[in-house]
Amino acid sequence: MKAEKIIPTSIMGESPEVTKEFLERTLKRPVVDFIVTEGSNKGDNYMGVMVAVEVTTLDNNGQKRKEHIIIKCYPLHPTRQEFANAENVFYNELKVYEKWFPALIALKNRYMPNTPALPFPPFINGEAIYFKAIGKE
C-alpha cells in the first residue's frame, strides 16, 4: 500500500485523517507506507476517536522498521468537543503522559530498581490546548 492520506471507517461517523506528513512529523522518521484501521471497538472510547496504524519507517541506517501505534484523536462530535474542552480532558491526559508517568517510573527505579517495569504504554508525542487558560470553559 502506498503511503497516502487514509480516512478510516470509524465510530459513529467520525473519521480523523492520518497522513504521511503527520506520521513523519510525529515519528521523526521517513514513512515508507502505512495502514490505518479502527483502534477500538464501537463504543469503547467516548472521549475521542482511536485509530490503529501499522507503519513502516526508515531508521537512521536506511533499514525498514515496522511499528504498530495507537493514535487518540480529538472527538469530531460537537457535544463531545464541548465537554472535552470544558474539562480540559486532553490537556490533563497529556500531562499524565508527559509528567506523572515519568515521575512514577523514576520513583520506582530509584526505590525499587529490581522490580518489573510499570505497565504504562510508551508515549511518542502529544499536543493539547489548555482551554481554561484562553478563557474557554
ChimeraX attribute file (.defattr): number of C-alpha atoms within 10 A of each C-alpha:
attribute: neighborCount
match mode: 1-to-1
recipient: residues
	/A:1	7
	/A:2	9
	/A:3	15
	/A:4	14
	/A:5	15
	/A:6	16
	/A:7	16
	/A:8	18
	/A:9	14
	/A:10	18
	/A:11	20
	/A:12	11
	/A:13	9
	/A:14	15
	/A:15	19
	/A:16	20
	/A:17	13
	/A:18	20
	/A:19	16
	/A:20	19
	/A:21	14
	/A:22	13
	/A:23	17
	/A:24	14
	/A:25	13
	/A:26	12
	/A:27	13
	/A:28	13
	/A:29	14
	/A:30	18
	/A:31	22
	/A:32	18
	/A:33	15
	/A:34	23
	/A:35	19
	/A:36	22
	/A:37	16
	/A:38	18
	/A:39	20
	/A:40	15
	/A:41	10
	/A:42	12
	/A:43	9
	/A:44	12
	/A:45	14
	/A:46	11
	/A:47	19
	/A:48	21
	/A:49	23
	/A:50	24
	/A:51	24
	/A:52	17
	/A:53	19
	/A:54	15
	/A:55	20
	/A:56	20
	/A:57	22
	/A:58	15
	/A:59	13
	/A:60	9
	/A:61	6
	/A:62	9
	/A:63	10
	/A:64	15
	/A:65	12
	/A:66	14
	/A:67	11
	/A:68	12
	/A:69	15
	/A:70	16
	/A:71	18
	/A:72	17
	/A:73	16
	/A:74	16
	/A:75	21
	/A:76	16
	/A:77	13
	/A:78	9
	/A:79	10
	/A:80	15
	/A:81	16
	/A:82	14
	/A:83	14
	/A:84	19
	/A:85	19
	/A:86	14
	/A:87	15
	/A:88	19
	/A:89	17
	/A:90	21
	/A:91	17
	/A:92	14
	/A:93	13
	/A:94	18
	/A:95	14
	/A:96	13
	/A:97	18
	/A:98	15
	/A:99	10
	/A:100	13
	/A:101	18
	/A:102	13
	/A:103	13
	/A:104	12
	/A:105	16
	/A:106	13
	/A:107	12
	/A:108	16
	/A:109	15
	/A:110	10
	/A:111	9
	/A:112	12
	/A:113	12
	/A:114	9
	/A:115	9
	/A:116	9
	/A:117	11
	/A:118	11
	/A:119	8
	/A:120	10
	/A:121	8
	/A:122	9
	/A:123	12
	/A:124	12
	/A:125	12
	/A:126	15
	/A:127	8
	/A:128	15
	/A:129	14
	/A:130	17
	/A:131	16
	/A:132	12
	/A:133	8
	/A:134	8
	/A:135	7
	/A:136	11
	/A:137	14
